[in-house]
Amino acid sequence: MTEPVCPDRETDEYLVFPAPATIEKMISNGELHHLSGFENNFDDGQGIHFNFIMSNGQRSCQRDEWLTYTDHYMPEGAHKIIRSVVARWDELCEAIFEFKFFDKDKNLVYQIGDP
């Protein structure tokens, strides 16, 4: 039913995306929820610890217990104009440091993480 991605090397937990068949079913039922924001470990959104927030309020659940997270939301309607995303990976830390979302003309729509 689901496909795991980005395994945590120290646990058996995975971030999980719906399988294509599940996505098609959600679309046909009008239940496909979009990414609406992030939890981030910095108040200004420039931290490197992220959790995803979906439009239905569901959140990814991989957490670092010692951190405090702040909610950061994309601009209203951003999901309708975003056409590409860049996730900046840091080889040394083996972590994503930043997400940038762009529209069809490559204009920046939303950015979060360590610039």
C-alpha positions, 0 to 999 in steps of 0.5 A: 500500500505504501512505499518507504523512502529515506530510511533512518539508518538507526531505526526501522522507521521510514517516511512513507508515501502512498503507492500510485494506486492509493494516490489514484484512489485518493484523487478519485475520492477528492481526498488527495491532500497537499503539502501545506507547510513544515515544522522546523527547529528554528523560529525563523525557519532556517533550521535543518530539522524538518517535518512535513505538514499536510493540508489535512493536518497530518504530519510526518512523525520522525522527531528529534526529542530534544528539539522544539519545532515551530510550524511554518506554512506555505503561502495560501494557494502555493500548491496550485502554482509550485512546479518544481522543488530543490532540496539541498543535500549536505554530504558531510552531515548527510541531511537535507538543509533546505527546500526551495519551491518554484513556479513554472517560470522558476520564480521562488514561491517558498523557501525553508531551511538553512540558506 
